[in-house]
């Protein structure tokens, strides 16, 4: 499942990368940040070693045998201290 998720991110990235960047990635460039499986469904958060601040949320619907990809760009990381 995690290897499938990585390959989906590779395919997604390589299909959309700006051709002038001359950059293609492989599964070795993708890492899983978080993964959870419940019954026939799973969800994974992934990122790549490409410095583009993107991360990917993949949701697999086991009933329909479909995977949904949400691609996000990290906007900022803010520290919030406990009061």
Secondary structure by P-SEA (a helix, b strand, c coil): caaaaaaaaaaaaaaccccccccccccccccccbbbbccccbbbbbcccccccbbbbbbbcccccbbbbbbbcccbbbbbbcc
